[in-house]
Amino acid sequence: MVTVALLPIGEELLSGAVTDTNSSWIAARLKSCGFQVRYKHTTGDVSADILQSLESLTARASIVIMTGGLGPTRDDVTKRVLLQWSGSEWVRDEATYARIRKYMEARGRTVNELNATQADVPSRARVLPNYQGTAPGLWLEKDGKIVISLPGVPYEMKALMDQQVLPLLQQRFETPVVLEKILHTGGIPESELALQLKSFEEQLPEGIQIAYLPEPGLVKVKLTLSSLRENQAVAEQFLQDQAERAARIIGPEVYARDQETLEEEIFQLLKAGGKTIAFAESCTGGAISARLVQVPGISAVLKGSVVSYSNEVKMALLGVLPATLQAHGAVSRETAMEMAAGVRKLCESDYAVSVTGIAGPDGGSETKPVGTVWIGVASEGKTEAFPFLFEQNRSRNIQRATLAALLLLRKKHLGILGDAAN
């Protein structure tokens, strides 16, 4: 594979004020196109440090991709470093200046002197037009090495990578195609999943690699295979066959494939079945509904949601009985079931899911520690509730409760929910 190095720039990356998500995205896109990221230096907004990192990386990699430091302010020094590294002079790129002027005019603003400097580029650079913002990307070559400089704004960087950088790199280099198939699983720990697939791994054909990518409550199983471009169609079918073998072994815990999401899968299942859903959320505070509404067309299946954080709202809107709360508490099987039944009646939906729990860090007890969550699931003629014990971390508890609720809904619709804890 062609070796690539990444050079993200910015004091905010070193201080921890901003997380560098650009590098992981770039590395994944490059790998899918047959390029391997071997090195990464993160550097602050100091010209001497950037130049030192650039010279170090170009000594070890064929391609260096820089992100950040292309804005109009004094701390944006990347272009000045590239000017020095390439032995260039400043030139005004008129096409870039025209785009900046048009960009500003569309927003009712005029081009000031700082904006205008974004059209000044090193004379030896190939300009990569930025149609999402004002700072163009730059492509420079020296001593057989390629240096590509991109804006640090993620959506600008991604557009430049996909529309210009990757096509140019693929024209220049003959690289294999890296194919991958991903199985998304939920509700099964990584260790158990690995045991299920032990024989499958041992029998994998040469060239196919398997990786387990765990997240809170989820595990992705990724199969990869490198192929020559002329053999890509055959290789894709070969890899697909292996992915289906793995999916059959894992069973119904596979809820999506490749780039599909859990919420997209649920939407398609409910829409195909003509079913609707409503939610009663307490400790998740609307997080479940927020995930679903990211799916276009979700109004076809989502009837409504009630964020019933207080007991008063649980009683007034969902019909939870005062006696239930007094006898069992807000975080209980009984309350979860009454919440689910109540929101299903309120929204006149086919299914309803409720979540009530102790997200933390306070509010736990010996019998109901932080991380205790009850999830209710209601349908015509049947209401169930399931207990969970997650973590001590509030944000992860909300995340995992949201995920568990969606997984239970999927299993309910497929008829594989199992026995309720009631």
Buried (B, 14 or more C-beta within 10 A) or exposed (E): BBBBBBBBBBBBBBEEEBEBEBBEBBBEBBBBBBBBBBBBBBBBBBEEBBBBBBEBBBEEBBBBBBBBBBBBEEEBBBBBBBBBBBEBEEBEBEEBBEBBBEBBEEEEEEBEEEBBBBBBBBEBBBBBBBEBBBBBBBBBBBEEBBBBBBBBBEEBBBBBBEBBBBEBBBEEBEBBBBBBBBBBBBBBEBEEBBEBBEEBEEEBEEEBEBEBEEEEBBBBBBBBBBBEEEEEEEBBEBBBEBBEBBBEBBEEBBBBBEEEBBBBBBBBBBBEEEBBBBBBBBBBBBBBBBBBBEBEEBEEBBBBBBBBBEBEBBBEBBBBBEEBBEEBBBBBBBBBBBBBBBBBBBBEBBBBBBBBBBBBEEBBEEEBBBBBBBBBBBBEEEBBBBBBEBBEBBEBBBBBBBBBBBBBBBBBBEEEBEEBEB
